[in-house]
Amino acid sequence: MFMLESILLGIIQGIFEFFPVSSAGHLVLFYKLLEVDMPSCLSVATLAHLGSLVAVIRFYTKDVRKITAKLLRTPAGIIENIRIWYHNKMYGDTSRYKWLFHSNYGKLALLVTLGNIPTVIFGLFLGNLAEAVVDSYLAVGIGFLFSAVFLLVSTFLPKGERVPRELHVWEILVVGTCQGGAVFPGVSRFALTLSVFLLLGMTKKAALKCSLFLSMPILLGAFIRKCPGLFADGFSWTLLGSYAAVFVFSAFVSMLIIRWCLNLVLERKMTLFAVYCLLAGIFSIGCHFAIVG
């Protein structure tokens, strides 16, 4: 992997991560057009996503701190509720249990933990299948079209008014399940989760934030899982420099444009991104038949 390719890869990731158009799909197309080894693509893509994750954490530092604090306090709250249950049972009392996830940040904490369980299950069962089709223009194209359908449906939804604290557990699990579908190339995790949150009646701003926070653990987990593949063919300082360039440029570009990108998503109708995914899907499928034909 050459340095120029690494820099371009990081820039592509930084630009497309915060639009609901599958940054991973664009990375795969980039690799396909340059005829780079696909197994390497999957590992490096997780590194590029890690760079964008750093930008998200920096942008939402205050929220991330509050969610982390809530998660750290949760075990103590569970123990306290067990104590209250035991007290009520032993003495026939009716002491009230402590609310653990009733606030906005409480529900966001529940979202990033419980919501990723079905996503992990999807990854375990369908990960090998996704890797098998990652080098297919056709699979990537179908993924883009699938994202376009979700985005198009979301354009017809009435304006929502719900906020994170109003989410139910079953709704969190549904969104997490939909996020699992993004294991396939071209399927935009952002498009799927954002559309489903809007379908559940959330405000666009809340849906956007929930979608980004939901992705944090899974992006970190994907990097940890794929990290050994980065040096599968042996260690070299040149290779390490290339990987560092991917991460640095992805993080740098993401930090530069995250506010502008998210504001654009908030202000524009999803039709714009649906049309883009449609065109990207047609292009990918066209490449497939051009090669086959």
Secondary structure, DSSP 8 states (H G I E B T S, - for coil): --HHHHHHHHHHHHHHTTTTS-HHHHHHHHHHHHT--HHHHHHHHHHHHHHHHHHHHHHTHHHHHHHHHHHHHHHHHHHHHHHHHHHHHHH--------SS-SHHHHHHHHHHHTHHHHHHHHHHHHHHHHHHTT-HHHHHHHHHHHHHHHHHHTTS----B-GGG--HHHHHHHHHHHHGGGSTT--HHHHHHHHHHHTTB-HHHHHHHHHHHHHHHHHHHHHHHGGGGGTT---HHHHHHHHHHHHHHHHHHHHHHHHHHHHHHHS-THHHHHHHHHHHHHHHHHHHHHH-
